[in-house]
Amino acid sequence: MAECCADRGYAGTTVDAVIERAGVEAGSFAAHFAGKEDCALAALNRIVSETLARISLARPRAGEAFERRRYEVREILELMVAQPSFAWLGYVEARQGGTARMHDSYESAAGVLALMMERAGGAAEQYGTAARAALGGAEAVVRRELAAGRAPELPRLLPDFVYAALVPFVGQREALRQAKKAARVAAEKG
């Protein structure tokens, strides 16, 4: 499903195309999914689950909250590099080209990420709008990079994302300091 959506868009994807790409029989597809939307939602749930699992396993268990968030964001970016079709489905199709249920799934995942950002800044409820605004900006950049075929380059954006996510909470000086640390974290795997 994710690969078909990346190639054709959700609207242009057919169940037959998914079945053909997956190499399964129509009956097998029907046994697992009620239709195209159900399959797309399952794919979205998979990428959200994989993202949450990856960031929970990869981050340092000890250390400052900022350090944990840097590792979490890096893992999200690297997952997009490893699975660009799923990134396209999650960040583009679910938000812009899919169904209302796909959009709701996207919004739920975005809410989880916004909560992570609020924790990163030690933010209280009054910072929820700032966290969501920073996340929205990062999402727009990710969508632009995916649309341009630059998924492999996403990890280089880690310092920029860290800065944008933290500046409303901690100010410019600390956000710059954390962005420089994020550049070192990005280089660890680069």
N, CA, C and O of each residue as an XYZ file, in Angstrom:
760
protein
N       0.832     -1.197      0.000
C       0.000      0.000      0.000
C       0.870      1.252      0.000
O       0.650      2.168     -0.793
N       1.853      1.289      0.888
C       2.701      2.483      0.974
C       3.439      2.727     -0.334
O       3.531      3.864     -0.796
N       3.967      1.662     -0.932
C       4.695      1.826     -2.193
C       3.772      2.286     -3.316
O       4.147      3.144     -4.115
N       2.579      1.727     -3.383
C       1.623      2.152     -4.413
C       1.233      3.611     -4.225
O       1.146      4.362     -5.197
N       0.999      4.015     -2.990
C       0.637      5.413     -2.726
C       1.784      6.348     -3.081
O       1.559      7.444     -3.595
N       3.007      5.921     -2.811
C       4.164      6.750     -3.166
C       4.278      6.900     -4.678
O       4.674      7.956     -5.173
N       3.931      5.846     -5.411
C       4.014      5.888     -6.869
C       2.835      6.599     -7.515
O       3.011      7.367     -8.461
N       1.616      6.342     -7.000
C       0.406      6.765     -7.690
C      -0.438      7.766     -6.913
O      -1.386      8.332     -7.459
N      -0.103      7.990     -5.644
C      -0.987      8.765     -4.779
C      -2.099      7.861     -4.285
O      -2.403      6.840     -4.901
N      -2.705      8.242     -3.167
C      -3.779      7.411     -2.617
C      -4.940      7.307     -3.592
O      -5.467      6.217     -3.813
N      -5.345      8.427     -4.178
C      -6.489      8.428     -5.096
C      -6.243      7.524     -6.298
O      -7.176      6.883     -6.783
N      -5.019      7.461     -6.783
C      -4.694      6.640     -7.946
C      -4.363      5.197     -7.633
O      -4.170      4.389     -8.541
N      -4.298      4.869     -6.363
C      -3.988      3.495     -5.953
C      -5.261      2.666     -5.956
O      -6.301      3.090     -5.451
N      -5.159      1.486     -6.530
C      -6.284      0.554     -6.533
C      -5.926     -0.675     -5.719
O      -4.750     -0.977     -5.511
N      -6.938     -1.371     -5.267
C      -6.710     -2.626     -4.548
C      -5.961     -3.598     -5.452
O      -5.066     -4.307     -4.994
N      -6.323     -3.634     -6.736
C      -5.623     -4.529     -7.672
C      -4.134     -4.211     -7.749
O      -3.308     -5.121     -7.811
N      -3.787     -2.929     -7.745
C      -2.370     -2.545     -7.782
C      -1.649     -2.994     -6.518
O      -0.507     -3.449     -6.579
N      -2.317     -2.865     -5.369
C      -1.714     -3.288     -4.103
C      -1.516     -4.801     -4.099
O      -0.462     -5.295     -3.700
N      -2.529     -5.527     -4.544
C      -2.456     -6.988     -4.594
C      -1.318     -7.431     -5.507
O      -0.540     -8.321     -5.164
N      -1.235     -6.800     -6.671
C      -0.173     -7.145     -7.614
C       1.211     -6.863     -7.023
O       2.109     -7.700     -7.114
N       1.379     -5.702     -6.425
C       2.685     -5.335     -5.854
C       3.047     -6.260     -4.703
O       4.206     -6.650     -4.560
N       2.065     -6.613     -3.885
C       2.323     -7.480     -2.729
C       2.483     -8.940     -3.126
O       3.031     -9.736     -2.364
N       2.012     -9.292     -4.306
C       2.115    -10.683     -4.751
C       1.206    -11.624     -3.976
O       1.572    -12.765     -3.696
N       0.020    -11.140     -3.633
C      -0.943    -11.969     -2.901
C      -2.210    -12.139     -3.739
O      -2.428    -11.438     -4.728
N      -3.017    -13.073     -3.318
C      -4.297    -13.310     -3.983
C      -5.341    -12.328     -3.463
O      -5.238    -11.842     -2.336
N      -6.337    -12.041     -4.278
C      -7.414    -11.129     -3.887
C      -8.121    -11.625     -2.630
O      -8.503    -10.824     -1.777
N      -8.296    -12.925     -2.511
C      -8.954    -13.481     -1.327
C      -8.153    -13.243     -0.058
O      -8.723    -13.007      1.008
N      -6.851    -13.304     -0.169
C      -5.989    -13.049      0.987
C      -6.112    -11.591      1.422
O      -6.205    -11.299      2.614
N      -6.111    -10.676      0.448
C      -6.285     -9.260      0.761
C      -7.619     -9.052      1.463
O      -7.691     -8.388      2.497
N      -8.667     -9.623      0.895
C     -10.024     -9.451      1.447
C     -10.156    -10.055      2.835
O     -10.966     -9.590      3.637
N      -9.376    -11.077      3.127
C      -9.423    -11.686      4.464
C      -8.820    -10.773      5.524
O      -9.157    -10.880      6.703
N      -7.931     -9.877      5.108
C      -7.254     -8.989      6.059
C      -7.805     -7.563      6.079
O      -7.758     -6.891      7.109
N      -8.325     -7.106      4.942
C      -8.730     -5.710      4.832
C     -10.109     -5.596      4.194
O     -10.444     -6.338      3.271
N     -10.895     -4.664      4.695
C     -12.230     -4.422      4.143
C     -12.155     -3.682      2.810
O     -13.114     -3.687      2.038
N     -11.033     -3.056      2.545
C     -10.860     -2.310      1.294
C      -9.588     -1.498      1.323
O      -8.734     -1.683      2.191
N      -9.468     -0.595      0.368
C      -8.259      0.223      0.220
C      -7.996      1.079      1.454
O      -6.863      1.150      1.928
N      -9.021      1.721      1.970
C      -8.833      2.586      3.133
C      -8.370      1.787      4.345
O      -7.483      2.228      5.077
N      -8.958      0.623      4.561
C      -8.575     -0.228      5.686
C      -7.104     -0.648      5.579
O      -6.387     -0.683      6.579
N      -6.675     -0.960      4.380
C      -5.267     -1.326      4.155
C      -4.354     -0.127      4.419
O      -3.295     -0.271      5.031
N      -4.764      1.045      3.960
C      -3.964      2.252      4.185
C      -3.866      2.562      5.676
O      -2.800      2.938      6.162
N      -4.963      2.406      6.399
C      -4.936      2.648      7.847
C      -4.015      1.654      8.551
O      -3.305      2.018      9.489
N      -4.026      0.410      8.103
C      -3.117     -0.588      8.683
C      -1.659     -0.196      8.422
O      -0.807     -0.335      9.300
N      -1.381      0.290      7.223
C      -0.014      0.735      6.906
C       0.373      1.934      7.763
O       1.502      2.010      8.248
N      -0.551      2.869      7.951
C      -0.281      4.030      8.812
C      -0.035      3.593     10.247
O       0.887      4.083     10.898
N      -0.845      2.687     10.735
C      -0.644      2.184     12.102
C       0.706      1.510     12.243
O       1.359      1.629     13.280
N       1.127      0.801     11.204
C       2.430      0.132     11.243
C       3.562      1.148     11.379
O       4.455      0.975     12.208
N       3.528      2.202     10.573
C       4.624      3.166     10.624
C       4.612      3.945     11.930
O       5.676      4.261     12.464
N       3.439      4.261     12.454
C       3.373      4.953     13.747
C       3.919      4.041     14.846
O       4.705      4.482     15.684
N       3.508      2.780     14.846
C       3.996      1.830     15.856
C       5.498      1.640     15.753
O       6.200      1.613     16.765
N       5.987      1.511     14.535
C       7.425      1.333     14.339
C       8.197      2.571     14.785
O       9.274      2.460     15.371
N       7.645      3.739     14.508
C       8.292      4.988     14.929
C       8.380      5.053     16.447
O       9.445      5.327     16.998
N       7.266      4.802     17.120
C       7.257      4.860     18.582
C       8.199      3.821     19.186
O       8.907      4.110     20.151
N       8.207      2.620     18.625
C       9.109      1.583     19.130
C      10.564      1.982     18.921
O      11.401      1.813     19.808
N      10.846      2.503     17.757
C      12.231      2.873     17.441
C      12.738      3.985     18.346
O      13.874      3.924     18.818
N      11.920      4.994     18.594
C      12.409      6.089     19.433
C      12.485      5.672     20.896
O      13.325      6.183     21.636
N      11.631      4.763     21.322
C      11.695      4.344     22.726
C      12.907      3.455     22.977
O      13.436      3.436     24.088
N      13.352      2.723     21.967
C      14.511      1.841     22.136
C      15.835      2.550     21.896
O      16.856      2.159     22.462
N      15.834      3.579     21.073
C      17.088      4.192     20.646
C      17.588      5.298     21.551
O      18.789      5.565     21.592
N      16.717      5.928     22.256
C      17.161      7.089     23.027
C      17.927      6.665     24.278
O      17.709      5.583     24.823
N      18.807      7.521     24.710
C      19.533      7.233     25.948
C      18.552      7.157     27.118
O      17.607      7.943     27.187
N      18.763      6.254     27.998
C      17.878      6.097     29.148
C      18.132      7.175     30.201
O      17.230      7.563     30.944
N      19.349      7.638     30.249
C      19.703      8.680     31.216
C      20.085      9.926     30.436
O      20.193      9.903     29.210
N      20.281     10.984     31.146
C      20.706     12.214     30.496
C      19.590     13.225     30.465
O      18.463     12.958     30.882
N      19.927     14.384     29.965
C      18.972     15.481     29.945
C      17.851     15.213     28.938
O      18.019     14.455     27.983
N      16.723     15.845     29.174
C      15.557     15.670     28.300
C      15.884     16.080     26.864
O      15.426     15.438     25.919
N      16.670     17.140     26.695
C      17.018     17.582     25.354
C      17.772     16.488     24.599
O      17.530     16.254     23.415
N      18.676     15.831     25.295
C      19.449     14.766     24.652
C      18.528     13.651     24.184
O      18.689     13.151     23.071
N      17.584     13.259     24.994
C      16.645     12.207     24.597
C      15.833     12.641     23.381
O      15.626     11.842     22.467
N      15.370     13.888     23.350
C      14.579     14.363     22.212
C      15.412     14.396     20.931
O      14.905     14.067     19.858
N      16.685     14.791     21.031
C      17.543     14.807     19.835
C      17.619     13.421     19.238
O      17.491     13.256     18.025
N      17.826     12.416     20.087
C      17.905     11.042     19.598
C      16.570     10.588     19.025
O      16.539      9.869     18.026
N      15.478     10.995     19.638
C      14.158     10.609     19.127
C      13.919     11.200     17.737
O      13.465     10.502     16.830
N      14.224     12.477     17.579
C      14.019     13.124     16.278
C      14.934     12.491     15.237
O      14.511     12.261     14.104
N      16.168     12.209     15.601
C      17.085     11.559     14.656
C      16.517     10.218     14.213
O      16.564      9.891     13.027
N      15.986      9.447     15.136
C      15.424      8.147     14.788
C      14.237      8.288     13.841
O      14.089      7.491     12.914
N      13.400      9.279     14.058
C      12.265      9.508     13.159
C      12.771      9.827     11.749
O      12.269      9.277     10.769
N      13.747     10.702     11.651
C      14.294     11.067     10.344
C      14.947      9.867      9.669
O      14.788      9.677      8.463
N      15.669      9.068     10.416
C      16.325      7.903      9.829
C      15.317      6.838      9.402
O      15.543      6.124      8.425
N      14.226      6.732     10.117
C      13.173      5.804      9.708
C      12.566      6.261      8.380
O      12.256      5.433      7.524
N      12.396      7.564      8.206
C      11.891      8.082      6.934
C      12.849      7.766      5.795
O      12.421      7.466      4.681
N      14.138      7.832      6.075
C      15.129      7.498      5.061
C      15.036      6.012      4.718
O      15.079      5.636      3.547
N      14.909      5.177      5.739
C      14.862      3.730      5.531
C      13.574      3.288      4.847
O      13.567      2.303      4.109
N      12.482      4.015      5.091
C      11.190      3.616      4.538
C      10.476      4.823      3.917
O       9.454      5.272      4.437
N      11.008      5.347      2.813
C      10.434      6.555      2.232
C       8.985      6.397      1.775
O       8.230      7.369      1.805
N       8.584      5.217      1.361
C       7.185      5.019      0.947
C       6.250      5.192      2.131
O       5.184      5.795      2.006
N       6.651      4.662      3.284
C       5.834      4.837      4.485
C       5.837      6.301      4.926
O       4.822      6.816      5.394
N       6.980      6.964      4.773
C       7.047      8.390      5.108
C       6.086      9.175      4.213
O       5.387     10.071      4.685
N       6.054      8.839      2.928
C       5.149      9.521      1.999
C       3.702      9.279      2.406
O       2.902     10.214      2.450
N       3.368      8.035      2.702
C       2.003      7.708      3.107
C       1.625      8.467      4.376
O       0.528      9.017      4.472
N       2.536      8.496      5.348
C       2.242      9.117      6.634
C       2.230     10.631      6.631
O       1.395     11.247      7.293
N       3.140     11.233      5.899
C       3.282     12.691      5.959
C       2.607     13.434      4.820
O       2.335     14.629      4.939
N       2.333     12.752      3.725
C       1.723     13.439      2.594
C       0.311     12.917      2.344
O      -0.660     13.669      2.431
N       0.204     11.646      2.037
C      -1.099     11.102      1.670
C      -2.107     11.161      2.818
O      -3.259     11.539      2.605
N      -1.694     10.800      4.010
C      -2.637     10.796      5.139
C      -3.122     12.197      5.460
O      -4.250     12.384      5.914
N      -2.285     13.160      5.228
C      -2.650     14.536      5.564
C      -3.380     15.240      4.427
O      -4.302     16.021      4.664
N      -2.971     14.963      3.202
C      -3.472     15.748      2.083
C      -4.285     14.968      1.060
O      -5.191     15.532      0.445
N      -3.991     13.696      0.860
C      -4.616     12.990     -0.252
C      -5.520     11.847      0.134
O      -6.184     11.264     -0.723
N      -5.557     11.519      1.394
C      -6.315     10.345      1.817
C      -7.721     10.675      2.270
O      -8.292     11.705      1.910
N      -8.256      9.785      3.060
C      -9.625      9.905      3.552
C      -9.652     10.619      4.904
O      -8.611     10.900      5.498
N     -10.853     10.903      5.368
C     -11.008     11.541      6.682
C     -10.433     10.655      7.779
O      -9.807     11.158      8.711
N     -10.633      9.363      7.682
C     -10.082      8.454      8.703
C      -8.556      8.446      8.664
O      -7.919      8.376      9.715
N      -7.967      8.516      7.491
C      -6.510      8.595      7.388
C      -6.013      9.900      7.997
O      -5.001      9.918      8.697
N      -6.721     10.983      7.731
C      -6.336     12.279      8.298
C      -6.434     12.238      9.825
O      -5.565     12.772     10.514
N      -7.482     11.611     10.354
C      -7.621     11.473     11.811
C      -6.459     10.671     12.402
O      -5.946     11.006     13.470
N      -6.052      9.617     11.705
C      -4.912      8.822     12.165
C      -3.647      9.677     12.186
O      -2.865      9.618     13.134
N      -3.455     10.468     11.135
C      -2.319     11.378     11.060
C      -2.343     12.371     12.223
O      -1.322     12.596     12.872
N      -3.512     12.963     12.482
C      -3.642     13.947     13.561
C      -3.330     13.326     14.925
O      -2.722     13.974     15.777
N      -3.740     12.083     15.131
C      -3.433     11.402     16.392
C      -1.929     11.237     16.568
O      -1.391     11.488     17.646
N      -1.258     10.817     15.509
C       0.201     10.657     15.584
C       0.879     12.007     15.792
O       1.834     12.107     16.563
N       0.396     13.045     15.115
C       0.962     14.388     15.294
C       0.772     14.859     16.728
O       1.640     15.532     17.283
N      -0.351     14.512     17.325
C      -0.596     14.872     18.725
C       0.415     14.233     19.660
O       0.872     14.868     20.610
N       0.766     12.986     19.397
C       1.778     12.302     20.214
C       3.115     13.016     20.083
O       3.797     13.247     21.081
N       3.491     13.367     18.861
C       4.763     14.065     18.667
C       4.749     15.442     19.327
O       5.761     15.868     19.883
N       3.625     16.136     19.274
C       3.530     17.441     19.941
C       3.704     17.296     21.445
O       4.356     18.124     22.081
N       3.123     16.250     22.011
C       3.306     16.003     23.448
C       4.761     15.741     23.784
O       5.251     16.190     24.820
N       5.463     15.011     22.910
C       6.897     14.780     23.122
C       7.637     16.113     23.138
O       8.516     16.327     23.973
N       7.289     16.997     22.227
C       7.962     18.297     22.166
C       7.663     19.121     23.403
O       8.547     19.803     23.922
N       6.439     19.067     23.877
C       6.097     19.801     25.088
C       6.940     19.304     26.259
O       7.413     20.102     27.068
N       7.126     18.008     26.349
C       7.971     17.445     27.412
C       9.406     17.910     27.260
O      10.086     18.173     28.251
N       9.869     18.012     26.018
C      11.260     18.396     25.768
C      11.560     19.770     26.330
O      12.653     20.013     26.842
N      10.600     20.661     26.235
C      10.829     22.009     26.721
C      10.355     22.204     28.141
O      10.411     23.316     28.667
N       9.888     21.137     28.772
C       9.334     21.268     30.105
C       8.100     22.143     30.071
O       7.796     22.841     31.038
N       7.395     22.104     28.962
C       6.309     23.036     28.717
C       5.052     22.662     29.470
O       4.716     21.490     29.641
N       4.392     23.671     29.899
C       3.072     23.501     30.487
C       2.050     23.636     29.370
O       2.416     23.777     28.203
N       0.786     23.593     29.716
C      -0.272     23.644     28.710
C      -0.188     24.883     27.834
O      -0.544     24.817     26.658
N       0.269     26.008     28.365
C       0.292     27.236     27.579
C       1.244     27.149     26.390
O       1.165     27.981     25.486
N       2.136     26.169     26.367
C       3.077     26.034     25.262
C       2.609     25.060     24.195
O       3.318     24.835     23.214
N       1.431     24.479     24.367
C       0.931     23.514     23.400
C       0.851     24.079     21.993
O       1.183     23.385     21.032
N       0.419     25.319     21.855
C       0.313     25.941     20.539
C       1.694     26.112     19.918
O       1.869     25.872     18.724
N       2.664     26.520     20.705
C       4.030     26.678     20.182
C       4.597     25.336     19.743
O       5.259     25.253     18.708
N       4.346     24.289     20.515
C       4.836     22.956     20.146
C       4.199     22.505     18.839
O       4.879     21.969     17.965
N       2.916     22.717     18.709
C       2.226     22.306     17.485
C       2.666     23.149     16.285
O       2.737     22.639     15.166
N       2.959     24.423     16.505
C       3.440     25.273     15.416
C       4.818     24.814     14.942
O       5.072     24.748     13.740
N       5.695     24.502     15.871
C       7.023     24.001     15.500
C       6.909     22.679     14.756
O       7.602     22.457     13.763
N       6.038     21.807     15.235
C       5.829     20.522     14.575
C       5.258     20.738     13.174
O       5.667     20.065     12.227
N       4.322     21.667     13.037
C       3.747     21.957     11.723
C       4.796     22.439     10.735
O       4.779     22.053      9.567
N       5.706     23.280     11.200
C       6.786     23.734     10.327
C       7.692     22.592      9.903
O       8.086     22.500      8.741
N       8.021     21.717     10.854
C       8.855     20.557     10.530
C       8.141     19.644      9.540
O       8.757     19.120      8.611
N       6.844     19.457      9.743
C       6.066     18.619      8.818
C       6.097     19.181      7.411
O       6.249     18.432      6.446
N       5.954     20.492      7.283
C       5.970     21.115      5.958
C       7.318     20.893      5.279
O       7.372     20.613      4.081
N       8.391     21.014      6.028
C       9.725     20.785      5.467
C       9.875     19.325      5.053
O      10.395     19.040      3.975
N       9.426     18.402      5.894
C       9.515     16.975      5.561
C       8.728     16.682      4.292
O       9.227     15.993      3.403
N       7.519     17.188      4.196
C       6.708     16.950      2.985
C       7.412     17.491      1.739
O       7.424     16.843      0.693
N       7.997     18.681      1.863
C       8.712     19.269      0.723
C       9.894     18.389      0.307
O      10.111     18.153     -0.882
N      10.648     17.909      1.287
C      11.805     17.070      0.986
C      11.386     15.733      0.372
O      12.024     15.249     -0.563
N      10.315     15.139      0.897
C       9.812     13.884      0.338
C       9.328     14.082     -1.095
O       9.624     13.270     -1.971
N       8.590     15.152     -1.331
C       8.064     15.427     -2.671
C       9.192     15.656     -3.674
O       9.050     15.339     -4.856
N      10.297     16.198     -3.210
C      11.443     16.455     -4.087
C      12.356     15.235     -4.219
O      13.388     15.301     -4.887
N      11.976     14.116     -3.580
C      12.793     12.905     -3.667
C      14.054     12.957     -2.824
O      15.024     12.255     -3.112
N      14.051     13.777     -1.793
C      15.250     13.938     -0.970
C      15.134     13.261      0.400
O      15.729     13.729      1.370
N      14.385     12.184      0.486
C      14.261     11.470      1.765
C      15.620     11.087      2.350
O      15.796     11.207      3.562
N      16.589     10.632      1.551
C      17.885     10.258      2.132
C      18.615     11.404      2.832
O      19.510     11.167      3.643
N      18.236     12.640      2.523
C      18.905     13.793      3.108
C      18.226     14.321      4.367
O      18.710     15.281      4.965
N      17.118     13.717      4.782
C      16.375     14.224      5.933
C      17.197     14.315      7.221
O      17.043     15.294      7.952
N      18.054     13.353      7.535
C      18.795     13.468      8.803
C      19.644     14.733      8.928
O      19.929     15.170     10.043
N      20.048     15.321      7.821
C      20.848     16.551      7.899
C      20.042     17.706      8.487
O      20.612     18.713      8.905
N      18.718     17.561      8.520
C      17.855     18.624      9.032
C      17.683     18.571     10.546
O      17.038     19.448     11.121
N      18.242     17.569     11.196
C      18.081     17.424     12.644
C      18.413     18.701     13.406
O      17.598     19.128     14.224
N      19.563     19.335     13.184
C      19.851     20.564     13.943
C      18.800     21.659     13.739
O      18.440     22.363     14.682
N      18.311     21.798     12.507
C      17.283     22.810     12.236
C      15.989     22.489     12.974
O      15.354     23.380     13.539
N      15.604     21.229     12.970
C      14.376     20.829     13.651
C      14.501     21.024     15.158
O      13.557     21.474     15.807
N      15.648     20.691     15.708
C      15.866     20.870     17.147
C      15.761     22.351     17.503
O      15.105     22.718     18.478
N      16.400     23.183     16.719
C      16.345     24.624     16.988
C      14.895     25.121     16.945
O      14.437     25.779     17.880
N      14.182     24.811     15.874
C      12.813     25.295     15.709
C      11.888     24.775     16.804
O      10.988     25.485     17.254
N      12.110     23.541     17.229
C      11.253     22.950     18.252
C      11.513     23.543     19.632
O      10.598     23.624     20.451
N      12.748     23.956     19.897
C      13.099     24.402     21.247
C      13.051     25.910     21.455
O      12.827     26.364     22.577
N      13.253     26.691     20.409
C      13.372     28.132     20.603
C      12.167     28.761     21.320
O      12.365     29.689     22.104
N      10.933     28.301     21.086
C       9.826     28.939     21.827
C       9.864     28.643     23.328
O       9.299     29.390     24.127
N      10.526     27.561     23.701
C      10.515     27.129     25.090
C      11.722     27.605     25.891
O      11.611     27.926     27.074
N      12.881     27.645     25.223
C      14.112     27.898     25.974
C      14.883     29.130     25.508
O      15.894     29.488     26.113
N      14.423     29.780     24.446
C      15.109     30.954     23.943
C      16.172     30.615     22.912
O      16.555     29.458     22.741
N      16.643     31.665     22.223
C      17.557     31.480     21.104
C      18.908     30.890     21.517
O      19.400     29.973     20.860
N      19.508     31.391     22.576
C      20.847     30.929     22.971
C      20.856     29.430     23.270
O      21.705     28.697     22.762
N      19.911     28.977     24.094
C      19.869     27.549     24.443
C      19.467     26.704     23.242
O      19.998     25.609     23.055
N      18.545     27.190     22.431
C      18.136     26.436     21.243
C      19.318     26.258     20.288
O      19.481     25.190     19.699
N      20.147     27.304     20.132
C      21.348     27.184     19.295
C      22.337     26.182     19.878
O      22.935     25.391     19.148
N      22.504     26.221     21.190
C      23.408     25.263     21.852
C      22.930     23.827     21.604
O      23.726     22.937     21.304
N      21.636     23.624     21.734
C      21.087     22.283     21.529
C      21.167     21.873     20.054
O      21.376     20.698     19.752
N      21.005     22.820     19.147
C      21.115     22.514     17.719
C      22.539     22.077     17.370
O      22.733     21.185     16.545
N      23.530     22.706     17.999
C      24.918     22.292     17.760
C      25.155     20.878     18.266
O      25.846     20.090     17.620
N      24.583     20.557     19.421
C      24.674     19.182     19.913
C      23.978     18.222     18.968
O      24.453     17.109     18.740
N      22.850     18.652     18.420
C      22.106     17.813     17.485
C      22.930     17.548     16.233
O      22.846     16.463     15.657
N      23.722     18.520     15.807
C      24.585     18.312     14.644
C      25.587     17.192     14.922
O      25.895     16.396     14.035
N      26.089     17.132     16.144
C      27.006     16.049     16.505
C      26.280     14.703     16.547
O      26.826     13.685     16.121
N      25.052     14.703     17.059
C      24.253     13.477     17.105
C      23.972     13.003     15.685
O      24.077     11.810     15.399
N      23.616     13.926     14.789
C      23.348     13.564     13.392
C      24.584     12.966     12.739
O      24.488     12.040     11.934
N      25.746     13.506     13.093
C      26.997     13.021     12.486
C      27.405     11.649     13.008
O      28.190     10.954     12.364
N      26.880     11.247     14.173
C      27.236      9.937     14.736
C      26.922      8.795     13.786
O      27.697      7.844     13.685
N      25.813      8.874     13.099
C      25.417      7.811     12.188
C      25.703      8.162     10.740
O      25.658      7.303      9.860
N      25.999      9.436     10.501
C      26.215      9.910      9.121
C      27.561      9.585      8.646
O      27.910      9.909      7.511
